[in-house]
Amino acid sequence: MSVHYDLVVIGAGPGGYVAAIRAAQLGGKVALVERGNVGGTCLNVGCIPTKAWVHTALLLRQTKHAEDFGVLSSGVEFDFSRAVRNKDKVVTQLVRGVGGLVKANG
């Protein structure tokens, strides 16, 4: 059995999935090969998760220093497992979005 493709894209990072989508939009038969989730390193384990952690840290810092601005807060705690769930939720939503774009474009 052999299968013919006009284009085989290896890697579903930002360059890969965009190239595959565009080729499909232009009528090509495209195979998109990825060993993990679509979106690449930045989306799955790099930029996006890091930004989620930075945002969490900034919120914690702002909350702890709120009294400097007249906002009285007490009992501020950090729940690591909730922060992990938030980071995972952000990544999952974006991975699903990219996956939806790929599916919608063949």
DRENTORKOL-622824 format. One record per atom (N, C-alpha, C): atom name; x, y, z; residue in one letter; residue number from 1. Coordinates in nm, 4 decimals. Atoms other than C-alpha are relative to their C-alpha. Layout:
<rs>
> CA; X; Y; Z; A; NUM
...
</rs>
This chain:
<rs>
> N; 0.0844; -0.1168; 0.0000; M; 1
> CA; 0.0000; 0.0000; 0.0000; M; 1
> C; 0.0894; 0.1238; 0.0000; M; 1
> N; -0.0739; -0.1263; -0.0002; S; 2
> CA; 0.1364; 0.3406; -0.0878; S; 2
> C; -0.0996; 0.1153; 0.0014; S; 2
> N; 0.0826; -0.1190; -0.0103; V; 3
> CA; -0.0035; 0.6811; -0.0133; V; 3
> C; 0.0785; 0.1151; -0.0598; V; 3
> N; -0.0656; -0.1135; 0.0637; H; 4
> CA; 0.0754; 0.9897; -0.2182; H; 4
> C; -0.0429; 0.1298; 0.0682; H; 4
> N; 0.0252; -0.1334; -0.0545; Y; 5
> CA; 0.1054; 1.3320; -0.0618; Y; 5
> C; 0.0748; 0.1012; -0.0847; Y; 5
> N; -0.0699; -0.1091; 0.0669; D; 6
> CA; 0.1916; 1.6576; -0.2287; D; 6
> C; 0.1055; 0.0604; 0.0916; D; 6
> N; -0.0917; -0.0587; -0.0975; L; 7
> CA; 0.3623; 1.7710; 0.0904; L; 7
> C; -0.0095; -0.0762; 0.1313; L; 7
> N; -0.0068; 0.0578; -0.1337; V; 8
> CA; 0.4747; 1.6040; 0.4112; V; 8
> C; 0.0748; 0.1003; 0.0870; V; 8
> N; -0.0593; -0.0971; -0.0919; V; 9
> CA; 0.5412; 1.8494; 0.6925; V; 9
> C; 0.0360; -0.0739; 0.1283; V; 9
> N; -0.0467; 0.0659; -0.1218; I; 10
> CA; 0.7514; 1.7174; 0.9790; I; 10
> C; 0.0116; 0.1051; 0.1092; I; 10
> N; 0.0013; -0.0945; -0.1113; G; 11
> CA; 0.6764; 1.9026; 1.2990; G; 11
> C; -0.1192; 0.0932; -0.0084; G; 11
> N; 0.1213; -0.0817; -0.0023; A; 12
> CA; 0.3559; 2.0781; 1.3982; A; 12
> C; 0.0164; 0.1214; 0.0904; A; 12
> N; -0.0220; -0.1267; -0.0683; G; 13
> CA; 0.5143; 2.3836; 1.5544; G; 13
> C; -0.0583; 0.1124; -0.0840; G; 13
> N; 0.0589; -0.1137; 0.0710; P; 14
> CA; 0.4236; 2.7345; 1.4354; P; 14
> C; 0.0273; 0.0008; -0.1503; P; 14
> N; -0.0302; 0.0042; 0.1433; G; 15
> CA; 0.6022; 2.6983; 1.1025; G; 15
> C; -0.0657; -0.1178; -0.0691; G; 15
> N; 0.0528; 0.1217; 0.0591; G; 16
> CA; 0.4838; 2.3436; 1.0412; G; 16
> C; -0.1496; 0.0020; -0.0208; G; 16
> N; 0.1455; 0.0047; 0.0169; Y; 17
> CA; 0.1139; 2.3735; 1.1075; Y; 17
> C; -0.0494; 0.1090; -0.0929; Y; 17
> N; 0.0400; -0.1072; 0.0923; V; 18
> CA; 0.0906; 2.7059; 0.9217; V; 18
> C; 0.0273; -0.0421; -0.1441; V; 18
> N; -0.0325; 0.0473; 0.1353; A; 19
> CA; 0.2660; 2.5550; 0.6177; A; 19
> C; -0.0984; -0.1073; -0.0455; A; 19
> N; 0.0932; 0.1073; 0.0347; A; 20
> CA; 0.0417; 2.2484; 0.6270; A; 20
> C; -0.1392; 0.0550; -0.0304; A; 20
> N; 0.1311; -0.0605; 0.0230; I; 21
> CA; -0.2748; 2.4567; 0.6550; I; 21
> C; -0.0026; 0.0721; -0.1335; I; 21
> N; -0.0017; -0.0778; 0.1252; R; 22
> CA; -0.1737; 2.6857; 0.3693; R; 22
> C; 0.0055; -0.0916; -0.1214; R; 22
> N; -0.0083; 0.0939; 0.1120; A; 23
> CA; -0.0787; 2.3961; 0.1429; A; 23
> C; -0.1348; -0.0678; -0.0235; A; 23
> N; 0.1326; 0.0612; 0.0133; A; 24
> CA; -0.4152; 2.2308; 0.2132; A; 24
> C; -0.0998; 0.0993; -0.0576; A; 24
> N; 0.0894; -0.1029; 0.0539; Q; 25
> CA; -0.5961; 2.5593; 0.1440; Q; 25
> C; 0.0208; 0.0192; -0.1498; Q; 25
> N; -0.0312; -0.0136; 0.1427; L; 26
> CA; -0.4223; 2.5688; -0.1931; L; 26
> C; -0.0299; -0.1272; -0.0785; L; 26
> N; 0.0435; 0.1204; 0.0688; G; 27
> CA; -0.5538; 2.2212; -0.2740; G; 27
> C; 0.0940; -0.1179; 0.0100; G; 27
> N; -0.0948; 0.1101; -0.0120; G; 28
> CA; -0.2581; 2.0049; -0.1781; G; 28
> C; -0.0476; -0.1063; 0.0974; G; 28
> N; 0.0241; 0.1090; -0.0945; K; 29
> CA; -0.2848; 1.6672; -0.0112; K; 29
> C; 0.1201; -0.0005; 0.0942; K; 29
> N; -0.1073; -0.0274; -0.0952; V; 30
> CA; -0.0834; 1.7208; 0.3053; V; 30
> C; -0.0037; -0.0983; 0.1161; V; 30
> N; -0.0146; 0.0777; -0.1231; A; 31
> CA; 0.0461; 1.4986; 0.5836; A; 31
> C; 0.0796; 0.0851; 0.0981; A; 31
> N; -0.0675; -0.0741; -0.1062; L; 32
> CA; 0.1405; 1.6711; 0.9075; L; 32
> C; 0.0427; -0.1016; 0.1055; L; 32
> N; -0.0549; 0.1012; -0.0896; V; 33
> CA; 0.3686; 1.4550; 1.1225; V; 33
> C; 0.0522; 0.0677; 0.1267; V; 33
> N; -0.0426; -0.0568; -0.1287; E; 34
> CA; 0.4149; 1.5336; 1.4914; E; 34
> C; -0.0016; -0.1107; 0.1040; E; 34
> N; -0.0057; 0.1062; -0.1010; R; 35
> CA; 0.5246; 1.3030; 1.7730; R; 35
> C; -0.0764; 0.0347; 0.1280; R; 35
> N; 0.0712; -0.0430; -0.1205; G; 36
> CA; 0.3538; 1.5089; 2.0436; G; 36
> C; -0.1204; 0.0840; -0.0366; G; 36
> N; 0.1113; -0.0913; 0.0263; N; 37
> CA; 0.0935; 1.7814; 2.0645; N; 37
> C; 0.0381; 0.1029; -0.1052; N; 37
> N; -0.0249; -0.1086; 0.0942; V; 38
> CA; 0.0580; 2.0389; 1.7906; V; 38
> C; 0.0356; 0.1257; 0.0779; V; 38
> N; -0.0345; -0.1265; -0.0636; G; 39
> CA; 0.1984; 2.3802; 1.8666; G; 39
> C; 0.1478; 0.0178; 0.0263; G; 39
> N; -0.1441; -0.0104; -0.0178; G; 40
> CA; 0.5647; 2.2999; 1.9124; G; 40
> C; 0.0441; 0.0257; 0.1432; G; 40
> N; -0.0619; -0.0208; -0.1308; T; 41
> CA; 0.7990; 2.3690; 2.1995; T; 41
> C; -0.0547; 0.1227; 0.0703; T; 41
> N; 0.0448; -0.1254; -0.0614; C; 42
> CA; 0.6875; 2.7279; 2.2598; C; 42
> C; -0.1360; -0.0174; 0.0668; C; 42
> N; 0.1360; 0.0142; -0.0529; L; 43
> CA; 0.3235; 2.6387; 2.3098; L; 43
> C; -0.0072; -0.1024; 0.1128; L; 43
> N; 0.0178; 0.1110; -0.0932; N; 44
> CA; 0.3661; 2.3139; 2.4995; N; 44
> C; 0.0876; 0.0044; 0.1248; N; 44
> N; -0.0902; 0.0048; -0.1159; V; 45
> CA; 0.6688; 2.3532; 2.7265; V; 45
> C; 0.0905; 0.1222; 0.0120; V; 45
> N; -0.0907; -0.1143; 0.0000; G; 46
> CA; 0.8370; 2.6847; 2.6491; G; 46
> C; -0.0675; 0.1298; 0.0360; G; 46
> N; 0.0472; -0.1379; -0.0186; C; 47
> CA; 0.7022; 3.0352; 2.6035; C; 47
> C; -0.1322; 0.0097; 0.0752; C; 47
> N; 0.1345; -0.0144; -0.0566; I; 48
> CA; 0.3371; 2.9863; 2.6929; I; 48
> C; -0.0059; -0.0462; 0.1460; I; 48
> N; 0.0002; 0.0374; -0.1415; P; 49
> CA; 0.3814; 2.7835; 3.0137; P; 49
> C; 0.0818; 0.0970; 0.0859; P; 49
> N; -0.0820; -0.0958; -0.0743; T; 50
> CA; 0.6567; 3.0239; 3.1209; T; 50
> C; -0.0770; 0.1282; 0.0264; T; 50
> N; 0.0795; -0.1217; -0.0191; K; 51
> CA; 0.4278; 3.3227; 3.0667; K; 51
> C; -0.1102; -0.0217; 0.1036; K; 51
> N; 0.1013; 0.0300; -0.1017; A; 52
> CA; 0.1591; 3.1520; 3.2754; A; 52
> C; 0.0626; 0.0060; 0.1395; A; 52
> N; -0.0689; -0.0045; -0.1298; W; 53
> CA; 0.4104; 3.1075; 3.5598; W; 53
> C; 0.0369; 0.1427; 0.0383; W; 53
> N; -0.0365; -0.1391; -0.0283; V; 54
> CA; 0.5327; 3.4666; 3.5309; V; 54
> C; -0.1230; 0.0786; 0.0443; V; 54
> N; 0.1233; -0.0695; -0.0371; H; 55
> CA; 0.1740; 3.5935; 3.5447; H; 55
> C; -0.0418; -0.0367; 0.1428; H; 55
> N; 0.0336; 0.0451; -0.1351; T; 56
> CA; 0.1077; 3.3831; 3.8542; T; 56
> C; 0.0905; 0.0664; 0.1034; T; 56
> N; -0.0954; -0.0619; -0.0931; A; 57
> CA; 0.4224; 3.5160; 4.0221; A; 57
> C; -0.0285; 0.1488; 0.0181; A; 57
> N; 0.0321; -0.1426; -0.0094; L; 58
> CA; 0.3282; 3.8749; 3.9406; L; 58
> C; -0.1254; 0.0245; 0.0833; L; 58
> N; 0.1219; -0.0130; -0.0813; L; 59
> CA; -0.0196; 3.8281; 4.0862; L; 59
> C; 0.0310; -0.0188; 0.1483; L; 59
> N; -0.0365; 0.0245; -0.1393; L; 60
> CA; 0.1291; 3.6856; 4.4043; L; 60
> C; 0.0760; 0.1192; 0.0571; L; 60
> N; -0.0791; -0.1150; -0.0458; R; 61
> CA; 0.3783; 3.9713; 4.4309; R; 61
> C; -0.0887; 0.1230; 0.0215; R; 61
> N; 0.0885; -0.1155; -0.0129; Q; 62
> CA; 0.1127; 4.2366; 4.3682; Q; 62
> C; -0.0901; -0.0130; 0.1220; Q; 62
> N; 0.0881; 0.0226; -0.1138; T; 63
> CA; -0.1161; 4.0815; 4.6262; T; 63
> C; 0.0746; 0.0211; 0.1316; T; 63
> N; -0.0779; -0.0131; -0.1239; K; 64
> CA; 0.1590; 4.0658; 4.8865; K; 64
> C; 0.0404; 0.1445; 0.0273; K; 64
> N; -0.0393; -0.1401; -0.0173; H; 65
> CA; 0.2473; 4.4321; 4.8276; H; 65
> C; -0.1190; 0.0957; -0.0118; H; 65
> N; 0.1198; -0.0833; 0.0157; A; 66
> CA; -0.1113; 4.5580; 4.8026; A; 66
> C; -0.0150; 0.1009; 0.1132; A; 66
> N; 0.0126; -0.0913; -0.1142; E; 67
> CA; -0.0926; 4.7148; 5.1483; E; 67
> C; 0.0761; 0.1301; -0.0229; E; 67
> N; -0.0749; -0.1215; 0.0337; D; 68
> CA; 0.1652; 4.9609; 5.0120; D; 68
> C; -0.0896; 0.1018; -0.0700; D; 68
> N; 0.0910; -0.0865; 0.0754; F; 69
> CA; -0.1240; 5.1006; 4.8075; F; 69
> C; -0.1346; 0.0177; 0.0708; F; 69
> N; 0.1222; -0.0172; -0.0769; G; 70
> CA; -0.3850; 5.0941; 5.0803; G; 70
> C; -0.0986; -0.1139; -0.0114; G; 70
> N; 0.0881; 0.1164; 0.0128; V; 71
> CA; -0.5356; 4.7582; 4.9851; V; 71
> C; 0.0417; -0.1000; 0.1077; V; 71
> N; -0.0328; 0.0885; -0.1108; L; 72
> CA; -0.5512; 4.5478; 5.2975; L; 72
> C; -0.0383; -0.1435; -0.0342; L; 72
> N; 0.0239; 0.1414; 0.0283; S; 73
> CA; -0.5150; 4.1790; 5.2401; S; 73
> C; 0.0781; -0.0819; 0.1019; S; 73
> N; -0.0698; 0.0860; -0.0957; S; 74
> CA; -0.4273; 3.9038; 5.4793; S; 74
> C; -0.0212; -0.1450; -0.0403; S; 74
> N; 0.0146; 0.1424; 0.0281; G; 75
> CA; -0.3735; 3.5348; 5.4537; G; 75
> C; 0.0258; -0.0376; -0.1442; G; 75
> N; -0.0318; 0.0332; 0.1386; V; 76
> CA; -0.2325; 3.5391; 5.1025; V; 76
> C; 0.0846; -0.1266; -0.0007; V; 76
> N; -0.0708; 0.1272; 0.0094; E; 77
> CA; -0.1220; 3.1868; 5.0171; E; 77
> C; 0.0211; -0.0353; -0.1463; E; 77
> N; -0.0271; 0.0499; 0.1347; F; 78
> CA; 0.0188; 3.0120; 4.7137; F; 78
> C; -0.0313; -0.1481; -0.0029; F; 78
> N; 0.0375; 0.1401; 0.0163; D; 79
> CA; -0.1350; 2.6835; 4.6012; D; 79
> C; 0.0629; -0.0502; -0.1297; D; 79
> N; -0.0757; 0.0446; 0.1168; F; 80
> CA; 0.1131; 2.5159; 4.3671; F; 80
> C; -0.0840; -0.0871; -0.0931; F; 80
> N; 0.0793; 0.0892; 0.0853; S; 81
> CA; -0.1288; 2.2488; 4.2444; S; 81
> C; -0.1029; 0.0778; -0.0823; S; 81
> N; 0.0937; -0.0836; 0.0768; R; 82
> CA; -0.3828; 2.5147; 4.1422; R; 82
> C; 0.0732; 0.0770; -0.1094; R; 82
> N; -0.0790; -0.0713; 0.1008; A; 83
> CA; -0.1115; 2.7098; 3.9631; A; 83
> C; 0.0355; -0.0927; -0.1159; A; 83
> N; -0.0298; 0.0985; 0.1046; V; 84
> CA; -0.0132; 2.3945; 3.7734; V; 84
> C; -0.1247; -0.0244; -0.0841; V; 84
> N; 0.1250; 0.0212; 0.0751; R; 85
> CA; -0.3778; 2.3337; 3.6790; R; 85
> C; -0.0296; 0.1182; -0.0914; R; 85
> N; 0.0226; -0.1181; 0.0827; N; 86
> CA; -0.4061; 2.6907; 3.5524; N; 86
> C; 0.0920; -0.0003; -0.1218; N; 86
> N; -0.0964; 0.0061; 0.1104; K; 87
> CA; -0.0903; 2.6575; 3.3419; K; 87
> C; -0.0416; -0.1065; -0.1004; K; 87
> N; 0.0433; 0.1089; 0.0881; D; 88
> CA; -0.2118; 2.3238; 3.2034; D; 88
> C; -0.1255; 0.0374; -0.0781; D; 88
> N; 0.1241; -0.0429; 0.0662; K; 89
> CA; -0.5532; 2.4749; 3.1238; K; 89
> C; 0.0309; 0.0952; -0.1153; K; 89
> N; -0.0385; -0.0953; 0.1049; V; 90
> CA; -0.3954; 2.7601; 2.9272; V; 90
> C; 0.0610; -0.0740; -0.1184; V; 90
> N; -0.0666; 0.0747; 0.1071; V; 91
> CA; -0.1731; 2.5220; 2.7295; V; 91
> C; -0.1009; -0.0863; -0.0749; V; 91
> N; 0.0996; 0.0878; 0.0627; T; 92
> CA; -0.4596; 2.2780; 2.6638; T; 92
> C; -0.0938; 0.0782; -0.0914; T; 92
> N; 0.0897; -0.0816; 0.0832; Q; 93
> CA; -0.6884; 2.5531; 2.5342; Q; 93
> C; 0.0684; 0.0410; -0.1301; Q; 93
> N; -0.0709; -0.0434; 0.1203; L; 94
> CA; -0.4241; 2.6776; 2.2922; L; 94
> C; 0.0319; -0.1174; -0.0922; L; 94
> N; -0.0248; 0.1197; 0.0814; V; 95
> CA; -0.3311; 2.3255; 2.1752; V; 95
> C; -0.1279; -0.0401; -0.0728; V; 95
> N; 0.1282; 0.0325; 0.0647; R; 96
> CA; -0.7005; 2.2573; 2.1073; R; 96
> C; -0.0314; 0.0989; -0.1117; R; 96
> N; 0.0229; -0.1007; 0.1036; G; 97
> CA; -0.7236; 2.5837; 1.9145; G; 97
> C; 0.0811; -0.0273; -0.1252; G; 97
> N; -0.0855; 0.0317; 0.1148; V; 98
> CA; -0.4296; 2.4926; 1.6925; V; 98
> C; -0.0491; -0.1277; -0.0670; V; 98
> N; 0.0532; 0.1243; 0.0566; G; 99
> CA; -0.5665; 2.1402; 1.6492; G; 99
> C; -0.1272; 0.0235; -0.0791; G; 99
> N; 0.1230; -0.0342; 0.0722; G; 100
> CA; -0.9019; 2.2851; 1.5477; G; 100
> C; 0.0283; 0.0675; -0.1326; G; 100
> N; -0.0387; -0.0648; 0.1263; L; 101
> CA; -0.7359; 2.5053; 1.2866; L; 101
> C; 0.0492; -0.1024; -0.1011; L; 101
> N; -0.0531; 0.1033; 0.0893; V; 102
> CA; -0.5513; 2.2060; 1.1441; V; 102
> C; -0.1140; -0.0852; -0.0545; V; 102
> N; 0.1126; 0.0834; 0.0446; K; 103
> CA; -0.8678; 1.9916; 1.1318; K; 103
> C; -0.0922; 0.0748; -0.0950; K; 103
> N; 0.0915; -0.0788; 0.0832; A; 104
> CA; -1.0782; 2.2707; 0.9831; A; 104
> C; 0.0546; 0.0232; -0.1402; A; 104
> N; -0.0616; -0.0259; 0.1301; N; 105
> CA; -0.8312; 2.3088; 0.6990; N; 105
> C; 0.0502; -0.1264; -0.0680; N; 105
> N; -0.0265; 0.1248; 0.0683; G; 106
> CA; -0.8043; 1.9444; 0.6072; G; 106
> C; 0.1270; -0.0659; 0.0359; G; 106
</rs>
